[in-house]
Amino acid sequence: MPESYDPADLLKLDQEHVWHPYGPMPGRSEPLLVESASGVRLRVVGPDGNRTELVDGMSSWWSAIHGYNHPVLNEAAHGQLERMSHVMFGGLTHEPAVRLATRLVEITPEPLRHVFLADSGSVSVEVAVKMCLQYWRSTGRPAKRRLLTWRGGYHGDTWQPMSVCDPDGGMHHLWSGALPEQVFADAPPGGYDDAPDPAYEAHLRELIARHADELAAVIVEPVVQGAGGMRFHSPGYLRVLREACDEHGVLLVFDEIATGFGRTGELFAAGHAGVAPDVMCVGKALTGGYLTMAATLCTSRVAEGISEGEVPVLAHGPTFMANPLAASVAVASLDVLLGQDWAAEVRRIEAGLRAGLAPATGIAGVRDVRVLGAIGVVQLDHEVDMAAATRAAVDAGVWLRPFRDLIYTMPPYVTGDDDVARICAGVLAAAQGA
């Protein structure tokens, strides 16, 4: 941080002018001022100028899977900056985008073959919805324009994604009546290891059958519901959705923005069920947390259906689509991930989280403790006192971001065993302080 910037002045200016996510304006709480980050540590500076390091238990909202200041990703960014940082994608193309799209097709489930590069996860969901609606319009069935999902989900903060977030318990209930009205199934029951509930399977099949004539697509987060509640569900329900969608002529969309690139122990959460969607969204960890970028992949059936329709183009074109700098870093991030035994690292973290979070079951007010891959969740029986829980974690040397009734962690895959244990201690401290 340049010496001309006084930390106290910066924080004061931040409170006056900077609108933080999910917060009021002016701000009512003082964020931590990050000076630098390296490995799995954030270096923060207080208003008094004192510096401390925190182990990052959040991977910067689940994106920084390789940690910070990674030499391979740094080199990719520097090298691309020397060539070009950006060029429009309309009428032009470039090597980083072609390489990234090709790599994504290679590693995602068949038959996903085509890649639309977007700015962010939420935009990739917008694109996915537009693909599905335009597909049916192009194939002569314009009445198929609604979406089905299950409760407890979260798909982003822009318009169409908000419409398929949980309509009651989610953060977007304010917009009820203004958003498109979608079809909601009950939330998936049980946990990851629980056998599928036949009654719930029948519920899914019946809803899809009843609304088939108006449904463009079913969209869900496979296996793990993220910001809607950090719930895990049986992969068997994904197989039911695939079968029912095929039977009734409905497209299936998997939102893998949070679950993609190894977070659940499979490269993509669809792998737990052994099924493939018609459309898939990825983001967050795509660039290793360096730059914003996401992608929407689809099958040839979807792409050809759109391209042979009355308007034979997908009318979507973000200014920074396929940004070369982000694409180059994304390719490097995938090289780092796939060039190691990432699955073993995720299993190691999973074992550490299971051991380290197990004592939470004895803390008063804890309702559930669950772990899957590099995801650890402590659920309370009451709303988290966010300020108190965050302060307790920071005092334990860990950065966490609790919300609703949840204290959870999604650490970078490079987090060592000692730091995993430290993160778990931070989660326990937060649970006790919440």
N, C-alpha and C positions, 0 to 999 in steps of 0.2 A: 504494500500500500504506500503511495507517495507520501512523503513526510508532510507535505503541505495540507493533507487531509487529516483533520483532527477527528478521531473516532466519535467523540461526543457530538461534534457538529454534524457529522454524517448521519448519525442516528436521529438527530433532531430534524434534519432535512428529509430523511426517509419518512418520518412520521407525518410531516407536513404535506409531502408531495407524492409519495409512492404508494400506490394502491396494491396491496398484497393479496394473494389468492384467498378467497373465502373469508375476507376480513372487511371491516368497515373503513370508512374514510372520513376524518383522519383516523389513523391507527390508534388502537387502545392498548396494544401490548408492544413491547420493544423486542424486535427480532434480534437474533445473534448476528453479529457482523463477521462474515467470513473473509479472512485476509488471503488465504491460500488453501490448497488441498493437495494431498499427495498420498498415494497408496489408499488406505482406508481411513485416513485421518483428515479432519477439517481443522484448520488453524483459525481460531476465532479470537477477536480482540474486543475487550470491553470498553465502555466509555472512559475508563480511567487509563486506558492504554495497556492494561495487563493482557497477556496472551496465554491461551491454553489450547490443548488439542483434545478433540473429541473423536472417538471411534464412530464412524458413520454406520448406523444400523438400518438406513433407509435406501442406500444406493441412489440418492437423489431422486426420490419417487420411482425407484425400481429400475433405473436406467443405467447407472454406472456399474455394470457388472464386473468390469476389470479394475475398478477403483479409479483413482484420479492421477493425472500427470503420467499416463502410461507411455513409455518411450516409443512403442510401435505406433500407437495412435497419434502421438505428437509428430512423429516423422511423417506420417501420411498427411496430416494437416499442413505441416510446413511445406512439404513437396508440392501439394496441390496449390497452395497459396502462390508459389512461384510460377505456376502455369496459368491458373485463372481461378478466382474465387467463385465467380458466378457467370453464367451466360443463360439467356432465355432458352426454354426448351421447345418453344413453338417453332417448327421448321428446322431446328438444330438438334444435334445429339452429341454425346461425348463419351469417352471411354469409361469414366467412373460409373455413369448411369447404366451403361450396357453391361458392365461387369457385375454391378450390384443386382440388376434384374435377373441376369443369368444365374447368379449364385442363389438367389432366393427361389427361383424355379427348381434348382437342383436339390435344395434341402427341405422344401415344403412338401406336403403330401400330394401325390398324384390325385387328380389330373389338373392341378393348378398350373397354368402355363403362361399367364399374361400378368404383367405388373404395372400398376399405376402408382407412381411415386408422389406422395403427398407431403404436406408441411408438418402435420402433427397427427397424433392418434385420433383425435376427434374428427379431423377433416377426413381421415381415411374411412371412418365410419359413415360420414356424409357421402363419400364417394361410393361406398358399398351399397348404401340404400339407393342412391341414384342409379347404380348399375342394375339393381334388382327391379326397380320400378320401370326403368327404360326397357329392360329386357322384355317384360311382359307387354308393355305398350307396343314395342316393335314386333312382337309375335302375335298381335291382334287380340290381346286380352287386357285392355287398359283398366278394367275394374279391379284387377289384382294390384292393389296399391297400399294395403295395410301390412303391418308387421306383427309377428307374434314373438313374445319373449316370456321369460319367467320372472317373477318378482324377486327383488333382492339384487338386481343387476345394476351395473354402471357402465356407460359407454361413452361418456364425454359430456362436455358443457355447451356444445353448439346445438342447433335446433333439432334436427332429426335424432341425433344421439340422446338428447334430453328426453325425447318422447318414448324411448325404450328403457330409460332408467326407472328404478322402482317408483311407482306413482304416488305412494303413500309415505313410506319411510325414507325415501331418497331426498336428496338436497334440492330437487327441482319441482317439488310439489307446488311451489308458488305459481308455476306456469300451467297448472291444470286448467283445462278449458280453452287455452290458447294453442297448446301443442296439438299436433295430429293425434287422434285417439287410436291407440294401438290395442292389441289383444294380449292380455296378461294371464299366463298360467300361474298356479301357486308356485311358491319357491320350492326348489328341490329339497326333499326331506333327507335326513340322515347325514352321514359324512362320507369321505372318500372310500373307506374300507367297508361301509355298510352295503349289504345286498340291496339291489334295486327293489323298490316297493311296487308290486304289481298294480296296486290301486293308482299310484301316481303315474305309472307308465300308461295306464288306461286313460287317465285324465289328459295327458299330453296328446295321445292319439285322437281322443274324442274332440278336443279343441281344434286340432289341425284339420280333422275331417269336416267339422261343422263350418269352419271359416275358409275352407280351401278356395272357394270361388273368389274371395276377396283378398286372400293372402298373397303378397309378393314373396315374402321370405319369413323364415324363423331366424332370429339372431340371438345368440347366447355367448356368454363367456364360458369356454369349456373347462370343466373340472374345478376351477377356482373363480368365485365371484370376488372381484377386487374391492374397489372403493365403496361398493354398495353394502359391504358387511364382512368381507374376508371369510366367506363360507366355502367349504369344500363339498363336492357332491360326487356320487358314483359315476364313473365313466359310462356305465350302462345306459344312463339316460341319453347320452349323445348318440348311441346306437339306435335307440328308439326314435329320436328325432330324425336321424338319417332315413330310417325305414319309412316313417310316416310321411316325410317330405317327398320321398320318391313315389310313394303310393298315391299321393294326392296332388302331385304336380306343384310343389312349393320349393323354392330355393332355400338353401341352408347356409347361413353366414356364421362363421366363428370369429369372435373378437378375441384375438390372441395378443393384444397390445401389452397386457400385463404378464401373460403367461408364456409368451414366446421366448425362444433362445435359452431354454434350459431351466427356467425358474422352478418348474414343478417336478423336475427329474427326468422329463422327456424333452427333446428339443422343442417340440410344440405339444401343447396339452392334448391336441387331437390324437396324439400317439398313444395316450392311455386307453383310448377306446378303439383304436385301429380303424377309424373312419376319416373320410375327407369331406370338407365342405365344398360348396360351389363357389363361395367367396370367403376370403380370409383377410383380416386386418392385422398388421403388425406395426410396432412402433417402439417407443420407450428405449429398450436396450439395443435397438437396431444400430445406433451409432456409438454404443458404449457410453452413452450419456454426454457425448461431446457437443452435439448439435441436434437441432430439432429436425426430425425426418420420420416419415412413416410410409407404409405401402399398403395398397389394396390389391390382392391377387385374385384372379378368377379363372374359371375353366374356359376352354375354347367354345363350349356351348354358349356360355353367357356372352363372351366377346363377339362371337359370330352373330348371335341373335340381335345384339345392339347394332352391329355394323351392317346388317342387312335390312334394317328397319327404315321407317319413313324419314327419320333423321339419323343418318348412318354414322354418327360420331357420338362420343361421350363428351357432352358439352361441359367440360370442367378443365380449368387450366390455371392453377395457382402461379403467381409471378415467380416464386422461388421453387417451383416444381423441379425435382431432380437436381437440386443445387450441387454443383460438382464437389465443393468442399465437403458437404455432408455425405455425399455418396462415396467419396474417396475414403473418408474415415469409417463409414459403415462397412466397406469392403475389408478394411484393415481389422475392424472389430470382429467380423465374422472369421477372418483368418486366424486371429488370436484365439477365439472361442473354439473353433473346430480343429485347430492345430494342437490341442491338448486334450487330456482326458477330462473334459468338463463334467461329465456325468459323475466321475469319481469325486470331484471337488464338491459337487452339489450334495452327493451322498454323505460326504464328510461333514459338511455344514449341517445337513439334516440331523445326523447323529448328535452333533454338538448342541443343536437347538433342543432336541428331545431331552437330552440329559440336563441341560441348563435351565429349561423352562419347567421341568417336572415339579420342582418345589412350589410353583405358583398355585398348584391345586390346594395347597394348605393355607393360602392367603385369604383372609376374610373378604367377601365380596367378589371373588373370582367364580365365574359361572362355567367356563370351559377353557381348556388349553388344547391347541391343535397345531400340528406341524406337518408340512408336506414339502418335500424338496427344500429349497432355501427360503422357506416361508415359515415364520413362527408367530402364532397368534395367542394372546391372552384376552379372553372376553370377560368383561365384568357384568355384574347384575345391575349396574347403574351407569349413568352417564359419567364419562371421564371428566375429572377436573383437569382440563388440559394444561393450564398454567402450572398447577402443582405437580402433575405427572411429568411434564417436560423438565421442570426444574429438578425433580428427583433424579431423572435420567442423566441430566447434564452434570449434576453433582457426583454421579457415579462415573463420569467420563464418557458418556455415550450420547449420541444424537438420535432421538426418536421423534416421531410426529404422531401422537395418539389422536384418535377421533372417535366421536360417538361413544360407544361402550367398549372400544378396542384399543389395546396396546399391542403393537405388532412390530415385527422386524422382517426386512428383506435385505440382508447384507450382500455386499459384493462377493463374487465367487472367490476372490483372492484373499478373503478374510481368514487369517490364521486361527488355529484352535484357541489360543489364549484370548484373542480378540472376540471370537465367538462367545467364549465364556464371559467376557466382560460385557458384551452386548446383552446376554441373558441376565446378568446381574443388574444391568440398567433397566431391563424390562421388569424384573421383580421389584426393583426400587420404585419404578413408576407405578406399578400396580398397588404397592403399599401406600404410596403417596397420593393416589387418585381418589 
